[in-house]
Amino acid sequence: MKELTVDAVVENIETVTAFVNAELETFGCSMKIQIQIDVAIDELFGNIAHYAYGHDRGTATVQIAFDEDSHTVTLTFIDSGTPFDPLKREDPDTTLSLKQRSIGGLGIFLVKKTMDHMEYRYEDGHNILSIMKKLR
């Protein structure tokens, strides 16, 4: 497992994405899956940057691990901001028109649909959100 800790600011999405993509290359990840993971990073790290710490500043850690037996990559996002479980949020009704839908939730919905598994826990003052994606 490798990890990177950075300030939880939107400007660091690019740094986190580059860190993860460098590892994905070593795992032989396809471009299609890499793009799906990049979108997930943008959404999840962006949410931490925008909402976890309110007006304060904080850090976020991103861990990446690869399981050779299952060919699965796991990304874990850790912050010590306000507790928030995005998996408890109700999925948006995509059958409604854009005008009828409430704002928010579409990004997390997209991540749920493109990843193979997601889990959240709040432990020792930290939000810990993991996403898993099979590379084969």
N, C-alpha and C positions, 0 to 999 in steps of 0.2 A: 504494500500500500504506500502511496505517496500522498503528500498533502501540501497545500498552499494556504497561507493565512494572509489576508489583505484587508485594507480598510473597506468597510461595507458601503462603497460609493459606486454609482452607476459607471463611472469612468473605468472601474476595474473589471467590468464584464469582459472586456477584450483580453485582459491579462489572464483571467480565469479560463476563458475559452482557449487561449493559446496553450496554457499549461495542460489542459485536458486533451486537446488535440494532439499534442506531442506524445502523450501516453497512448492515445488511441491508435496512432500510427504504429507503435511498437506491437500492438495487439492485432494488427492486420484488419482494422475496422474498415468497412466499406464507406464510400462517400455518402450514400443514402442514410446510413445509421449515424454517421458523424453529424450530418446536418440535423437530424432529429435530436441528437444529444445537444448540439449547439443551441437549438431553439429552447430546449429545456433549461440550459444554463442561463440563457438570456432572461427567461421568465422567472426562474427560481432565485437567481442571484439578484435580479432586478427588484423582485419583491422584498428581499432582505434589505437591499440598499434604500428602497423607498419607505418601508414601513416598520422594520424591526426596531429601530432605535428612536423613532419620532424625530425630534429636533436635535437629539444628541448624536454623537458619532460613536461607532463601534467597529468591530472587526467581524469577519466571516472566514471560516475555514472550509476549504473544499478538499475532500479526500477522494482518491480514485483507487479502486482495487479491481483486479481481474482474476476470475476463477477459471483456470485452464480446463478443468473437468467439464464445466457447464458452458464454457465460452461466454461467460456473462461478465459485463462490466458493471460495477456499482459506484455511483457517485453519491457522496454524502456531504450535505451542506449543514454547517454548524454555526449558530450564532447565539449570543446571550441577550438578545432583544426580548421584546414583549412576547409571551407565549402565544403561539398561533399555529393551529393545526389546519393546513389548507385542505386536507383530505375530508374534513368534516363539512366543508362548504358544499352546498348543493350544486350539482352540475347545472349549467344554464340550459334552458329549453331552446335548442337550436331549431326547433320547428317554428318558433315565433319570428316575426320580422324584426329587423334591427331596431326599429322604433319601439317595438313592444317589449324587448328584452331589457332587463335591468343591467346596469353597468357593472363590469367586473366579473371575474371567474372564468372567462374564456381561455386565458392563458394556462391556468392550472388544469382545466378540462382538456386542453390540447396535450399537455404533458402526460396526463393520465392515459389518454388514448394512444400515445406513441411509445410509451415505456411499457415494459413487460410487468413491472411491479413497482409500487411506491409504498413507503411506510414512514410514519412520523412518530416521534416520541419527544417528551419534554423530560429532561433528566439533569439533575444538578445545576439548574438554572440555565440550561441550554435547549434551544430548539434543535432537533436533529431530524433532518429529512433525507431519506435515501431513495434513490431511483435506481432501478436495475434494467439493463437492456442486454438481451442475447445478441451476440455478434454473428451468429450463424443460424 
